[in-house]
Amino acid sequence: MKKTILTTISVLIFCVVGQTAEQSIMPSPRPVSQVSEFKPHIGVMIGAAQPEGSGITASEFGMDIGYQPYIPFGVAAELTHARIDDGTETVDRNTLWLKGTYNFGGTVQVLKESYVGLALGSVFKPDSTSLAVAPMLGFDIPVTATAEGVFSLGANLRYAIVGDDEVDTLTLGGVLKYWY
């Protein structure tokens, strides 16, 4: 599982490095100069969490709130819930993530709406709390605009490495966001 994620990230880096200057998906870092560039958003997620080992895939749902304080970097907080079956027992797991992302740009379809990131979190179970770290990869494609903002549909892939000998999980979820 970890090998698959590292391979995916390596392919993405290869694609990024192979771009010409005119097609570059790597925006130049700069301060936000207009309120609209902060890109505040709120989102809901639903997906599947696959525990490492012999556990059964569980549904996971959550909420995400974030913004972009410095182009192209984003920060967000995410709260998720899943009922994880590790093969021996089933336990409710709530996780509070603090996420940092690098948002791609340019003109290449899908890649210009994509991001990579890292999440740090606390995993709350009925009898314990553990720390977790998760590399992630995702995209948010705008689908419709309103007078005040934009709705986007996307996906997020995250591999949560959980401390205290807890079971790690691979999560793939769909995301609906509203951008102010």
N, C-alpha and C positions, 0 to 999 in steps of 0.2 A: 504494500500500500504506500509506504513512504517513498519507495523507489519510483512508483508511478507519478507521484506528485513532483519529485525532483526532476524527472524526465520532462514533465509538462512545463515546469518553470524554465528548464534549460532550452526547450524549443522556443518558448516565448522570448527569452533573451536573445537567442540566435536570430529570430525575426526582427527584433528591435535593432540589433547591431547591423543587420543587412540592409537597412533603409538608407536611401540617398538623402542628402540635405533637403531636397525639395519635398520628399515624401516623409520626412522624419516624424515619428510618432512621439518623440521625446520633446515636450515643450520646454522652453528656457524658463528656469525658475525666476519669479519676479513677485513683487508685492501686489496685493489686490489694489486696483485703482478705481473701481466702480463697485457700488453696492451689489449689483447683479453678479459680479465675479465671486462673491462669497459662496454662492450656490448652496444656501441652506436647504435642507431636505428632511422629510420624514418618510419612513417606509415601513411596509409590512412584508414579512417573509414567511414562506411555507416550503418545506422540503423534506428530505429524507436523510436521517443520520445513521450511518453504518458503523457499528462498534467494531473495533479491531478484535480479531479472533472469531469465536463461534457464536457471537451474539446475533440477534435478529434485528433487521433494519426497522427503525422507528420513525414516526413523523416528528418533525421539529418545526416550531413556529416561533416568530419573534417580531420585534419592533426595532427600528433603527432611526437615530436622529443624528444629523451631522452637518458639517459645512466645510468650506475650503478657506483656511486662514491665510495661506500663501500659495500662489499658483506654482506648480500643479499638485500640491500636497493637500490631502483632506484628513479630517479627524471626525470620529463618530463614536457614539455609545450605542451598544446593541444589547438587548435583553432577549434571551431565548429560553425556550422550554422544550424538553423532550423526555420521554419515558424510555430509558436505556435498559436494554436486556443484554447483559454481558455473558450470557450462557449459563449462569448459575442463579442470578436473581434479576428482577426488574425493579428499577429505582427511578423516581422522578429526579430530573436534573435541571436546575435553573442556572443559567450562566449569564453573568454580566461582563460584556466585552468592552474594552477601550481599543479603538482601531485607528491605525494610521495607514493612509493609502497614498500611492503615487498614481495620478490620473494621466493616462496617455492622451494624446491629441493628434493633430495632423489631418490627413485626408483619407487614410486607409479605412474602409468600412469596417465596422465592428471594433477594430483595434482602437480607433479614435475615441470610442465610448468605453474603453476597458480600463481596468486598474489592477494593480498588484498591491498587496499590503501585508501587514502584520497586526495581529490582535493579541492583547494580553487580557486575561480575565480571571474571574473567580467563579468556580463551579460549586454551587450550593446543592447539597443533598440533605435528606432529612436528618442524617446522623453525622455529617462532616462537611467541611469546606476544603477545596483544593485549588491550587493555582494552575493556570493553563496558558499555553502560548499556541498560536495558530497562524501559519502562513495562509494567505488567501489570494484568490484570483477571481475576477468578476467583470461584468459589464452592465451598463444601464443605457438602453436605447430609447430616446424620446419618441413617444407615440402620439401624443396630442397636447395641444397648448390651450390654456384658458386665459382669461384676461389678466390673471394674477400670477400664473406660473405654468409649469409643464409637468405632465405625467410621463413616467418612463417605466418600461418593463425590462427586467434583466435577470441575471442569474449570479450566484455566488458559490464558489467552491472553497471549502475550508477544511483543513486537517488539524483538529484540536489535539494537542499533546498535553495530557492531563497528568499532574504530579500525584504524589502519594499512592503510587501503584494502582491508580484508577484506569479504567479502560479508555483508550484514545478513540476518537471518532472522526470519520470522514463525512462531511455534510455537503450536499448539493441542494440548493434551494432556489426557488423562483422569488423575485423581488419586484414589488410594485412601489414606486417612490413618487412623491409629489415634491417638486423643486420650486421654491418660492421665487 
